[in-house]
Amino acid sequence: MTTLSTTLAKRLEDPRLFRQYAYVNGKWTHGEGGREEAVTDPATGEALGHIPWLEPEQITAAVDAAEAAFVHWRALRADERCERLLAWYDLIQANREDLAILMTLEQGKPLPDSRGEVQYGASFVRWFAEEGKRTYGETIPSPIPNASLGTIKEPVGIAALITPWNFPLAMITRKAAAALAAGCPVIVKPANETPFSALALAELAERAGIPEGIFNVVLGDPPEVSKILCAEPRIRALSFTGSTRVGRILMEQSAPTVKRLALELGGDAPFIVGPDMDPKEAALAAVAAKFQTAGQDCLAADRILVHESIHDEFVEHFAERMSALTVGNGLESEIDLGPLIHGQAVEKAAGIVDDAISKGATLVAGDQSQAPGPNYFMPVLLTGITRDMRLWQEESFAPIAGITPYADDDEVIELANDTEYGLAAYVYTHDIRRIWKLLRALEFGMVSVNSVKMTGPPVPFGGVKQSGLGREGGNCGIDEYLETKYYCLGALGSVSGS
């Protein structure tokens, strides 16, 4: 380990949770080609450690291991798999402070947010541990004489899980717990920016008694690794959380092997404020919805649509609340927003703001000279946002709030739906007629009314249009990793028909 890596490990109560290797077939593995990548703290720019880039044959070895282990894992009773997952859950909970510290160091989010993510991520392990015992088949009333018909649920096979850097722990557990509970081994490819949360989960999975080959973590060049996973015919399911652009590529690369795909892609969420709302109450909620994870969240409110009758007062309250947010290193106390993940994200954010201003938007607040470091971006508030601006058209993934007035419900529905995305929408109003009208008319997979918080283990998380395919969580999340097998049992001696 380097000196800094040693310092990092000493911050942890259990230094063994900090790993700088891949994890394949129950073994900590280095790259055979000698390639590696530094992982940096976005708050300071310092290297936390290094991860190996595995060679193609090492990725194939992970598939070999998963294939061999699949036979035993799928044969376990559902309650036996449940016990292993609950042991994993207990270990995640027992080590939540170390996991939160690792997350803040590699991702940058404030430590309270990291603690919340550990708790959130663990909740999916517990949920799917129990849900795996409820993968019921059906009995079908038979139109065939002397025959019994029905279905059973079987694991689809090896699942590849490609996860993002903004929620480096929860996006793994939400996918992996469902797959493991269904009886599928997993190959996790975490983001290179935030690999240490994934490797800590692997360490705890091993301690929980999850067998060799069932939980693997591979590292390397993202396009290279993804291409191998997509082309591998033995991988029968692929789950990805990330940008719509990359999601399209993965769909194309998976087409020759016709994989089961679960894709959670871009957001660009509208936040609609009705004319009956208290402007201050709505503004406080909008700030919370916009700036969670420093705006680096697929659920972040990207387009804030406020009825013209309360627009000016809403903007005033929003600016006041936004100015109270503190920006800094997530390990410090009383921090609301940490850094963006890297310098390219800062450049993109600055470009989006410059584009909006050049096309007529008004900069209400957002002085970047106050940023405490090169990877920080101070919260920005813009008004007068129009459809030709990048802020309207793109998912900013940054702490940039853009506000647009509207005149009536029909207009705001049209404005909100004017996007290729369809993940989540927020509606703030007390008018039940307006609630139901918007709830049905908005083209989004999830609509949250008068609440910023909308997710959790029982929730079928996912979007429509180009925000993805499938659902994670809820009683349908495990179905992404199950096949329905139909059977027809004819009586011996009978003549069967079609």
C-alpha positions in Angstrom: 0.0 0.0 0.0 1.0 3.6 -0.5 1.3 5.9 2.4 -2.1 7.5 1.7 -3.7 4.0 1.4 -2.3 3.1 4.8 -3.7 6.3 6.2 -7.1 5.5 4.7 -7.1 2.0 6.1 -6.3 3.4 9.6 -9.4 5.5 9.4 -11.5 2.3 9.4 -12.3 0.2 12.4 -11.8 -2.9 10.1 -9.0 -2.1 7.6 -9.7 -5.4 5.8 -12.7 -3.6 4.2 -10.3 -1.5 2.1 -9.3 -3.7 -0.8 -7.3 -2.9 -3.9 -7.9 -6.0 -5.9 -10.7 -7.5 -8.0 -12.7 -10.4 -6.5 -13.1 -13.5 -8.6 -14.2 -17.0 -7.5 -13.7 -16.1 -3.8 -10.1 -14.9 -4.4 -8.6 -11.4 -4.3 -7.1 -10.9 -7.8 -4.6 -8.5 -9.4 -4.4 -7.7 -13.1 -2.1 -10.1 -15.0 -1.2 -7.4 -17.5 0.1 -4.9 -14.9 -2.5 -2.3 -15.8 -4.0 -0.3 -13.0 -5.8 2.9 -12.2 -5.6 5.4 -9.4 -8.8 6.1 -7.4 -8.9 9.7 -6.2 -10.8 11.6 -3.5 -12.8 14.1 -5.4 -12.7 16.5 -2.4 -8.9 16.7 -2.3 -7.7 15.2 -5.6 -5.4 12.9 -3.6 -5.0 9.2 -4.7 -6.8 6.9 -2.2 -5.4 3.7 -3.8 -5.2 1.8 -7.0 -7.3 -0.9 -8.7 -6.2 -3.4 -11.3 -7.4 -3.7 -14.8 -8.2 -7.3 -15.5 -7.3 -8.9 -18.8 -10.0 -10.4 -21.0 -9.2 -13.9 -20.0 -9.6 -12.9 -16.3 -13.1 -11.7 -17.1 -13.8 -15.0 -18.8 -12.5 -16.8 -15.7 -15.1 -14.9 -13.6 -17.8 -16.2 -15.9 -16.3 -19.7 -15.7 -16.4 -19.5 -11.9 -20.0 -18.2 -11.9 -21.1 -21.0 -14.2 -19.6 -23.6 -12.0 -21.1 -22.2 -8.8 -24.5 -21.7 -10.4 -25.3 -25.4 -10.2 -25.1 -25.5 -6.4 -26.5 -22.0 -5.7 -29.7 -22.6 -7.7 -30.2 -26.0 -6.0 -30.3 -24.4 -2.5 -33.7 -24.0 -1.0 -34.9 -20.4 -1.0 -34.8 -20.2 2.7 -31.1 -21.3 2.7 -30.3 -18.5 0.3 -32.3 -16.2 2.5 -30.1 -17.1 5.5 -26.9 -16.2 3.6 -28.4 -12.9 2.5 -29.6 -12.0 6.0 -26.1 -12.7 7.3 -24.8 -10.3 4.6 -27.3 -7.8 5.7 -26.2 -8.1 9.3 -22.6 -7.6 8.4 -23.4 -4.5 6.3 -25.2 -3.0 9.2 -22.5 -3.9 11.7 -19.9 -2.1 9.4 -22.0 0.8 8.3 -19.7 3.5 9.6 -16.6 2.1 7.8 -18.7 1.6 4.7 -19.9 5.2 4.9 -16.3 6.6 5.3 -15.1 4.6 2.3 -18.1 6.0 0.3 -17.5 9.6 1.2 -13.8 9.3 0.4 -14.3 7.9 -3.0 -17.6 9.6 -4.0 -17.5 12.8 -2.1 -21.0 13.0 -0.6 -21.4 14.2 2.9 -20.9 11.5 5.6 -24.5 11.6 6.8 -25.7 11.0 3.2 -23.2 8.1 3.0 -24.6 6.6 6.2 -28.1 6.9 4.8 -27.0 5.1 1.6 -25.5 2.2 3.6 -28.8 1.9 5.5 -30.8 2.2 2.2 -28.6 -0.3 0.4 -28.8 -2.8 3.3 -32.6 -2.6 3.2 -32.6 -4.2 -0.3 -30.6 -7.1 0.9 -33.1 -7.8 3.7 -36.1 -7.2 1.4 -35.0 -9.6 -1.3 -33.8 -12.2 1.2 -37.4 -12.5 2.2 -38.8 -12.0 -1.3 -36.8 -14.9 -2.6 -39.1 -17.2 -0.6 -42.1 -15.9 -2.4 -41.3 -16.6 -6.1 -44.5 -18.5 -6.6 -45.6 -20.3 -9.7 -49.3 -20.7 -10.8 -51.8 -23.4 -11.5 -53.5 -22.9 -14.8 -57.1 -24.1 -15.4 -56.6 -26.7 -18.1 -58.4 -26.7 -21.5 -56.6 -30.0 -22.2 -58.5 -33.2 -21.1 -56.7 -35.2 -18.3 -53.8 -32.7 -18.0 -52.6 -30.4 -15.3 -51.0 -27.1 -16.3 -48.9 -24.6 -14.4 -45.8 -22.5 -14.2 -42.7 -22.5 -12.0 -40.1 -19.8 -11.6 -36.4 -20.6 -12.3 -33.3 -18.4 -12.1 -32.3 -17.0 -15.5 -28.6 -17.7 -15.0 -25.5 -15.5 -14.6 -26.3 -11.8 -14.2 -23.8 -9.0 -15.0 -24.4 -5.9 -13.0 -22.8 -2.6 -14.2 -23.2 0.1 -11.6 -22.6 3.9 -11.3 -20.5 6.1 -9.2 -23.2 8.3 -7.7 -24.6 5.5 -5.4 -21.7 3.1 -5.3 -23.2 0.8 -2.6 -27.0 0.9 -3.0 -27.0 0.3 -6.7 -25.1 -2.9 -6.2 -27.3 -4.3 -3.4 -30.5 -3.3 -5.1 -29.5 -5.5 -8.1 -27.3 -8.2 -6.5 -29.7 -9.0 -3.7 -32.5 -9.6 -6.1 -30.3 -11.8 -8.4 -28.8 -13.8 -5.5 -32.2 -14.4 -4.0 -33.5 -15.7 -7.3 -30.7 -18.2 -7.5 -28.4 -16.3 -9.9 -24.6 -15.7 -9.5 -23.5 -12.2 -10.2 -20.5 -10.4 -11.8 -20.4 -6.8 -10.6 -18.6 -4.1 -12.6 -18.6 -1.0 -10.4 -17.6 2.4 -11.7 -13.8 2.9 -11.7 -14.3 6.2 -9.8 -15.9 4.3 -6.8 -14.7 0.7 -6.7 -14.0 0.4 -3.0 -17.6 0.2 -1.8 -18.1 -2.8 -4.2 -15.0 -4.5 -2.9 -16.0 -4.0 0.7 -19.4 -5.6 -0.1 -17.5 -8.5 -1.6 -15.4 -8.9 1.6 -18.6 -8.9 3.7 -20.4 -11.3 1.3 -17.5 -13.8 1.8 -17.8 -13.5 5.5 -21.6 -14.1 5.2 -20.9 -17.5 3.6 -21.9 -16.6 0.1 -20.0 -19.3 -1.9 -17.1 -18.8 -4.2 -18.1 -17.8 -7.7 -21.5 -16.4 -6.7 -20.5 -12.8 -6.0 -17.7 -11.5 -8.2 -16.3 -8.0 -8.7 -14.4 -7.3 -11.9 -12.4 -4.2 -12.7 -10.8 -2.7 -15.8 -11.4 -0.5 -18.8 -15.2 0.2 -18.8 -15.9 -0.2 -22.5 -13.6 -3.2 -22.8 -15.2 -5.0 -19.8 -18.7 -4.1 -20.8 -18.2 -5.4 -24.3 -16.9 -8.8 -23.0 -19.8 -9.1 -20.6 -22.4 -8.3 -23.3 -20.9 -10.7 -25.8 -20.6 -13.6 -23.3 -23.5 -16.0 -24.1 -23.4 -17.6 -20.7 -24.4 -14.3 -19.1 -28.2 -14.4 -19.4 -29.1 -11.1 -17.7 -27.6 -7.6 -17.6 -28.6 -4.8 -15.3 -27.2 -1.4 -15.8 -27.7 2.0 -14.1 -26.2 5.0 -15.9 -26.7 7.3 -18.9 -29.1 6.7 -21.7 -26.2 7.0 -24.2 -24.3 4.1 -22.6 -27.6 2.1 -22.1 -28.2 2.2 -25.9 -24.6 0.9 -26.5 -25.2 -2.0 -24.1 -28.5 -2.9 -25.7 -26.7 -3.1 -29.1 -23.9 -5.1 -27.7 -26.3 -7.5 -25.9 -28.5 -8.1 -28.9 -26.5 -11.0 -30.4 -26.9 -13.0 -27.2 -30.5 -11.8 -26.5 -30.0 -11.1 -22.9 -32.6 -10.2 -20.3 -32.0 -6.4 -19.8 -32.8 -4.2 -16.9 -31.8 -0.6 -17.6 -32.2 2.4 -15.3 -31.1 5.3 -17.4 -31.4 9.1 -17.5 -33.8 11.3 -15.5 -34.4 15.0 -16.2 -37.2 15.1 -13.7 -39.8 17.8 -13.7 -40.9 19.4 -10.4 -44.4 20.9 -10.8 -45.7 23.5 -8.4 -49.5 24.2 -8.5 -51.0 27.6 -8.0 -52.6 26.6 -4.6 -49.2 25.7 -3.0 -47.5 27.8 -0.3 -44.5 29.2 -2.3 -42.1 28.8 0.7 -43.2 25.2 1.4 -42.8 24.3 -2.2 -39.5 26.0 -2.5 -38.0 24.2 0.5 -39.1 20.9 -1.1 -37.7 21.8 -4.5 -34.3 22.6 -3.0 -34.2 19.2 -1.3 -35.2 17.5 -4.6 -32.7 19.4 -6.7 -29.5 19.3 -4.6 -29.5 15.8 -3.2 -26.1 14.2 -3.9 -25.0 17.6 -5.2 -27.5 17.2 -8.1 -25.7 14.0 -9.2 -28.9 11.9 -8.9 -31.2 10.5 -11.5 -34.1 11.6 -9.4 -32.9 15.2 -9.0 -35.4 17.9 -10.1 -33.9 19.2 -13.3 -36.8 21.3 -14.6 -38.7 23.3 -12.0 -42.1 24.4 -13.4 -43.9 26.9 -11.2 -47.4 28.4 -11.8 -47.0 32.1 -12.9 -49.1 33.4 -10.0 -46.6 32.3 -7.4 -43.4 32.2 -9.6 -41.6 35.3 -8.2 -42.3 34.5 -4.5 -41.2 30.9 -5.1 -37.9 32.1 -6.7 -37.3 34.4 -3.7 -37.7 31.6 -1.2 -35.7 29.1 -3.3 -32.8 31.5 -3.5 -32.9 32.1 0.2 -32.9 28.4 1.1 -30.2 27.6 -1.5 -27.9 30.3 -0.2 -27.9 28.5 3.2 -26.5 25.3 1.8 -22.9 24.6 2.8 -20.4 23.2 0.3 -17.3 21.4 1.3 -15.5 18.1 2.1 -18.0 15.5 3.0 -15.9 14.4 6.0 -16.4 17.7 7.7 -19.5 18.5 9.8 -22.5 20.5 8.7 -21.8 20.0 5.0 -24.8 19.8 2.6 -23.1 19.4 -0.7 -19.8 17.7 -1.5 -17.7 18.0 -4.7 -18.7 16.8 -8.1 -17.1 13.5 -9.1 -14.3 14.9 -11.2 -13.2 17.9 -13.2 -15.1 16.9 -16.4 -18.3 17.1 -14.4 -17.4 20.7 -13.3 -16.7 21.6 -16.9 -20.0 20.2 -18.1 -21.9 22.1 -15.4 -20.2 25.4 -16.3 -21.0 24.8 -20.0 -24.7 24.2 -19.2 -24.9 27.5 -17.2 -23.0 29.5 -19.8 -25.3 28.1 -22.5 -28.4 29.1 -20.6 -27.2 32.6 -19.9 -26.2 33.1 -23.5 -29.7 32.2 -24.6 -31.5 34.6 -22.2 -31.6 33.0 -18.8 -31.1 35.1 -15.7 -28.5 34.1 -13.2 -30.1 34.7 -9.8 -27.4 33.1 -7.7 -24.3 30.9 -8.0 -20.9 32.5 -7.6 -18.3 29.9 -8.6 -15.4 32.0 -7.1 -16.6 30.7 -3.8 -16.0 27.1 -4.7 -13.6 25.5 -2.1 -11.7 23.4 -4.7 -11.4 22.5 -8.4 -14.0 19.7 -8.2 -16.6 21.8 -6.5 -19.5 23.6 -8.2 -21.5 26.1 -6.1 -25.3 25.8 -6.4 -26.8 27.8 -9.2 -30.3 29.2 -9.7 -31.4 30.3 -13.1 -34.7 31.7 -14.2 -36.2 32.2 -17.7 -35.3 28.7 -18.8 -36.5 27.9 -22.3 -36.6 24.7 -24.4 -33.6 25.5 -26.6 -31.2 25.5 -23.6 -29.1 22.5 -22.7 -30.4 22.7 -19.1 -33.9 21.8 -20.5 -32.7 19.2 -22.9 -30.0 17.4 -20.9 -29.8 15.7 -17.5 -27.4 18.2 -15.9 -26.2 15.9 -13.0 -25.0 19.0 -11.2 -26.4 21.5 -8.6 -28.0 23.7 -11.3 -31.7 24.7 -10.7 -33.7 26.1 -13.6 -37.1 27.6 -13.1 -39.8 28.1 -15.7 -43.3 29.6 -15.2 -46.5 28.1 -16.7 -50.1 29.3 -17.1 -52.3 26.2 -16.6 -52.4 22.4 -16.1 -52.5 21.6 -19.8 -49.4 23.7 -20.5 -47.4 22.2 -17.6 -48.3 18.7 -18.7 -47.0 19.5 -22.2 -43.9 21.1 -20.8 -43.1 18.2 -18.3 -43.5 15.6 -21.0 -41.3 17.5 -23.5 -38.3 15.2 -22.9 -37.0 11.9 -24.2 -36.7 10.8 -20.5 -39.4 9.4 -18.3 -38.0 8.3 -14.9 -39.6 10.4 -12.2 -41.7 13.5 -11.7 -42.7 15.5 -8.7 -46.1 17.2 -8.2 -46.8 19.7 -5.5 -50.5 20.7 -5.1 -53.4 20.1 -2.7 -56.0 20.0 -5.4 -57.1 16.4 -5.7 -58.5 17.0 -9.2 -55.2 18.4 -10.3 -53.3 15.5 -8.6 -55.2 12.9 -10.5 -55.0 14.7 -13.8 -51.3 15.1 -13.6 -50.7 11.6 -12.2 -52.4 10.1 -15.2 -51.0 12.5 -17.9 -47.4 12.6 -16.9 -45.3 10.2 -19.0 -43.0 9.0 -16.2 -42.5 5.7 -14.4 -42.7 7.2 -11.0 -44.7 10.2 -9.8 -44.3 11.6 -6.3 -47.0 13.9 -4.9 -46.1 16.3 -2.1 -43.1 14.3 -1.1 -39.4 14.5 -2.0 -38.7 11.0 -0.8 -40.2 8.3 -3.0 -37.9 5.2 -3.0 -37.4 2.2 -0.9 -37.3 -1.6 -1.1 -41.0 -2.1 -1.7 -41.0 0.4 -4.6 -40.9 -0.7 -8.3 -38.2 1.7 -9.3 -37.9 2.4 -13.0 -38.8 4.6 -15.9 -40.5 4.7 -19.3 -39.4 6.1 -22.7 -35.6 6.4 -22.8 -35.2 6.2 -19.1 -34.9 2.5 -19.3 -36.5 -1.0 -19.1 -37.7 -3.1 -16.2 -38.0 -2.4 -12.5 -35.8 -2.7 -9.4 -37.2 -3.2 -6.0 -40.8 -4.1 -5.0 -42.3 -7.5 -5.7 -41.4 -7.3 -9.3 -37.7 -6.5 -8.9 -36.8 -10.2 -8.5 -38.6 -11.1 -11.7 -35.7 -9.5 -13.7 -33.7 -12.6 -12.7 -36.4 -15.3 -13.1 -37.7 -17.2 -16.1 -41.3 -18.5 -16.1 -41.4 -22.2 -17.1 -44.7 -23.6 -18.2 -45.5 -27.3 -17.7 -48.2 -29.6 -19.0 -48.7 -32.9 -17.1 -50.8 -35.3 -19.1 -52.3 -38.4 -17.6 -50.5 -41.6 -18.7 -52.4 -43.4 -21.4 -54.3 -40.3 -22.6 -53.9 -38.8 -26.1 -52.6 -35.3 -25.9 -53.6 -32.6 -28.3 -52.3 -29.2 -29.3 
